[in-house]
Structures are given as C-alpha cells and as structure tokens.
Amino acid sequence: ISDSQLDDIIHSKEIAVGGLQAVVVNIEVIRGREEEFIAYTLQNCQQSIKESGIHRFDFMREQINGCFTNRFKLVEMYNNPAGPQKHKQTPHYTAWASQVGGLMQKPRESEWFQSAFPSPLLLHKPSQEVYPGTGAGVHRSFLGGGWAGHKGL
C-alpha cells in the first residue's frame, strides 16, 4: 500500500481509525428451541462474514459446569462505524431476525463498544480476506461434535 493510499484510508469517514466497532448481542432462547435457533444463526453467521464491513462475527453459547444453557452471544466486530447499520439491511440479517424472533425467551439486548487493543484499525483485515470463499466451513465445529445434539441444562 502506498503512502497516499494509507493517508486516504486514515482520513476516510468509512473507517474507525481508533479501533473496531463491536456489538455484543445477548440472547436467551426458549428452552427446547435451541437447535432451531443455532441452525438459523449459523446461516446468518456464514453470510455475515462475507460482508466487507465485518471483521469478525462470533457466535457463542454459554456453558456452565460442562452443560450448555439456552443463552447465546453474538460478538460482531465491524471495520467502520456504518457496518452495523449496513449489516441490518442485508437479506440474510432480515431473514434471521424474522426466523429467530419467536424463538427468544425475551427480546435480545445489544451492547456497543469500540476496541481499545489492538489499534489502529489498519492492522486488521476484513473477514472476507481472513476467511476467503463462501465462509461455509468457518463454524463447522458447532455441528460436528459441538452443539448439535448436545444435551444442555
């Protein structure tokens, strides 16, 4: 990358130079509906990591004393401040939101952060560079010996 390209990137309004924009989504699913929720959410994650504005898109399930609960987190890391809004306008997000809305014990809650380390953002690569291709294989561990069919609390 040339010095002039770097300067353009640093001064662009599309980039959060101080760090990544993070959204942590807390979700509690109706007991017995977890597998359905996981399937829909994995579809959303696999499409989300293809978005140029997304750096990471982590999907986690709470585990207590070796047993999975009905609580989940999405940790969404965006390369620019407009990323979260652009993500919510994608077909895969709108499909996911309508599919999982009735599976939640209570409305999901979001917390917003900006990363403090590492910084600056220029050290980060977008997810499409880190996970080239379809993204279909990124979360396979959830299905093969992970959460699918696991007896929870």
JOTATA-V148849 format. One record per residue. N is the residue number from 0. D_CENTER is the distance of its C-alpha to the mean C-alpha in whole Angstrom. Layout:
[[N:D_CENTER] [N:D_CENTER]]
//
This chain:
[[0:28] [1:31] [2:32] [3:32] [4:29] [5:27] [6:29] [7:28] [8:24] [9:25] [10:26] [11:24] [12:22] [13:19] [14:18] [15:18] [16:20] [17:20] [18:16] [19:13] [20:12] [21:9] [22:8] [23:8] [24:9] [25:12] [26:13] [27:16] [28:17] [29:21] [30:23] [31:23] [32:20] [33:18] [34:18] [35:18] [36:15] [37:13] [38:15] [39:13] [40:10] [41:10] [42:11] [43:9] [44:6] [45:9] [46:10] [47:7] [48:7] [49:11] [50:11] [51:13] [52:11] [53:8] [54:9] [55:6] [56:3] [57:4] [58:6] [59:10] [60:13] [61:16] [62:19] [63:22] [64:25] [65:24] [66:23] [67:20] [68:19] [69:18] [70:15] [71:12] [72:9] [73:5] [74:5] [75:4] [76:7] [77:9] [78:12] [79:14] [80:15] [81:15] [82:11] [83:10] [84:13] [85:13] [86:10] [87:12] [88:15] [89:14] [90:15] [91:12] [92:11] [93:14] [94:15] [95:12] [96:13] [97:17] [98:17] [99:15] [100:17] [101:20] [102:19] [103:18] [104:20] [105:20] [106:18] [107:14] [108:14] [109:12] [110:13] [111:13] [112:14] [113:15] [114:15] [115:18] [116:18] [117:18] [118:20] [119:21] [120:18] [121:20] [122:19] [123:16] [124:15] [125:13] [126:10] [127:13] [128:16] [129:14] [130:13] [131:16] [132:17] [133:16] [134:13] [135:14] [136:15] [137:12] [138:12] [139:15] [140:16] [141:15] [142:17] [143:20] [144:21] [145:18] [146:17] [147:19] [148:23] [149:22] [150:24] [151:23] [152:25]]
//
